[in-house]
Amino acid sequence: MHVFIGGAYNGKTDYVMRKLEGQDVFLADGFIPENIPSYKVLVIKNLDKWLITQNLEDDEVLVANVLTRLKALEEKCTLYIIVTDMGRGVVPMEKQARMLRDTCGRLYQALFAEAKQVVRIWYGIGETIK
């Protein structure tokens, strides 16, 4: 598993897709696919859009479920995950937005622990942090 993190509109997707140019890639935007037919590389981005549709009240169970699903996918292909850094801005006033921010933080910690590689993207420039 390879994880790429950066702020909104920092060039994360372009960075990853350039890295994977010429490879057989499936891009899942805003969802975790149930299965991927015969692709060698799976790129998942905008997990936060999918998370907001889930029950964020019990985020420990949710994070564990996401990790289980991602590990199952990783057995079938090389997995690249692109996530948006949400933890450096103003804390949202709305409860649902705060819960999303907290759940993303917990999920990202778990992803980083599992990942073989973690790269922070700053305006199109990658910096390997793991």
C-alpha positions as CSV (number, residue, x, y, z in Angstrom):
1,M,0.0,0.0,0.0
2,H,1.3,3.4,-1.0
3,V,-0.3,6.6,0.5
4,F,-0.1,10.1,-0.8
5,I,-1.2,13.0,1.3
6,G,-1.4,16.7,0.7
7,G,-3.7,19.7,0.9
8,A,-6.6,20.4,-1.4
9,Y,-5.5,21.1,-5.0
10,N,-1.8,20.4,-4.3
11,G,-1.4,18.1,-7.3
12,K,-1.7,14.7,-5.6
13,T,-3.6,13.0,-8.3
14,D,-1.4,14.3,-11.1
15,Y,1.7,13.3,-9.2
16,V,0.4,9.7,-8.7
17,M,-0.9,9.3,-12.3
18,R,2.4,10.5,-13.7
19,K,4.2,7.9,-11.6
20,L,1.9,5.2,-12.9
21,E,1.9,6.3,-16.6
22,G,1.7,3.4,-18.9
23,Q,0.4,1.0,-16.3
24,D,-3.0,-0.7,-16.1
25,V,-4.7,1.5,-13.6
26,F,-8.2,1.7,-12.2
27,L,-9.1,5.0,-10.5
28,A,-11.8,4.9,-7.8
29,D,-12.8,8.5,-7.1
30,G,-14.8,8.8,-3.8
31,F,-15.5,5.1,-3.2
32,I,-13.9,1.8,-2.2
33,P,-14.6,-0.7,-5.0
34,E,-15.9,-4.1,-4.0
35,N,-13.7,-5.8,-6.6
36,I,-11.6,-4.8,-9.5
37,P,-11.5,-6.9,-12.6
38,S,-8.0,-7.6,-13.8
39,Y,-6.3,-4.3,-13.0
40,K,-2.8,-4.4,-11.8
41,V,-3.0,-1.0,-10.0
42,L,-5.8,0.5,-8.0
43,V,-5.8,4.2,-7.1
44,I,-8.3,5.3,-4.6
45,K,-8.8,9.0,-4.0
46,N,-11.3,11.2,-2.1
47,L,-12.0,8.7,0.7
48,D,-13.4,11.6,2.7
49,K,-16.3,11.8,0.2
50,W,-17.1,8.2,0.9
51,L,-16.6,8.5,4.6
52,I,-19.2,11.2,4.9
53,T,-21.8,8.7,3.7
54,Q,-20.9,6.3,6.6
55,N,-21.8,6.3,10.3
56,L,-19.1,8.4,11.8
57,E,-20.3,7.8,15.4
58,D,-18.3,4.6,15.8
59,D,-15.2,5.5,13.9
60,E,-13.0,2.7,15.4
61,V,-15.3,0.1,13.8
62,L,-15.4,2.2,10.6
63,V,-11.6,2.5,10.4
64,A,-11.1,-1.2,11.0
65,N,-13.7,-2.0,8.3
66,V,-11.9,0.3,5.8
67,L,-8.5,-1.3,6.6
68,T,-9.9,-4.8,6.1
69,R,-11.4,-3.9,2.8
70,L,-8.2,-2.2,1.6
71,K,-6.1,-5.2,2.6
72,A,-8.3,-7.5,0.7
73,L,-8.0,-5.3,-2.4
74,E,-4.2,-5.2,-1.9
75,E,-4.0,-8.9,-2.2
76,K,-5.3,-8.6,-5.8
77,C,-3.3,-5.5,-7.0
78,T,-0.9,-2.7,-6.1
79,L,-2.8,-0.2,-4.1
80,Y,-2.3,3.6,-4.1
81,I,-4.4,5.8,-1.9
82,I,-4.6,9.6,-2.2
83,V,-5.9,11.5,0.8
84,T,-6.5,15.1,1.6
85,D,-4.8,16.5,4.7
86,M,-7.7,18.0,6.8
87,G,-5.9,18.5,10.1
88,R,-4.1,21.8,9.5
89,G,-7.0,24.1,9.1
90,V,-9.7,25.7,11.3
91,V,-11.7,23.2,13.3
92,P,-15.2,23.1,11.7
93,M,-18.2,24.4,13.7
94,E,-20.6,21.8,12.4
95,K,-20.6,18.5,14.3
96,Q,-20.7,16.3,11.2
97,A,-17.7,18.1,9.7
98,R,-15.7,17.8,12.9
99,M,-16.5,14.1,13.1
100,L,-15.3,13.6,9.5
101,R,-12.1,15.5,10.3
102,D,-11.5,13.3,13.3
103,T,-12.3,10.0,11.5
104,C,-10.0,11.0,8.6
105,G,-7.3,11.6,11.1
106,R,-7.7,8.2,12.7
107,L,-8.0,6.5,9.4
108,Y,-4.9,8.2,8.0
109,Q,-2.9,7.1,11.1
110,A,-3.9,3.5,10.4
111,L,-3.1,3.8,6.7
112,F,0.3,5.3,7.4
113,A,1.1,2.5,9.8
114,E,0.2,-0.1,7.2
115,A,1.7,1.6,4.2
116,K,5.0,0.6,2.6
117,Q,5.4,4.2,1.4
118,V,4.0,7.5,2.5
119,V,4.6,10.6,0.4
120,R,3.5,14.2,1.2
121,I,2.7,16.3,-1.9
122,W,3.4,20.0,-1.7
123,Y,2.1,21.7,-4.9
124,G,3.1,18.8,-7.1
125,I,6.4,18.0,-5.4
126,G,6.6,14.8,-3.5
127,E,8.5,14.3,-0.2
128,T,8.8,10.8,1.0
129,I,8.1,10.6,4.8
130,K,8.1,6.8,5.0
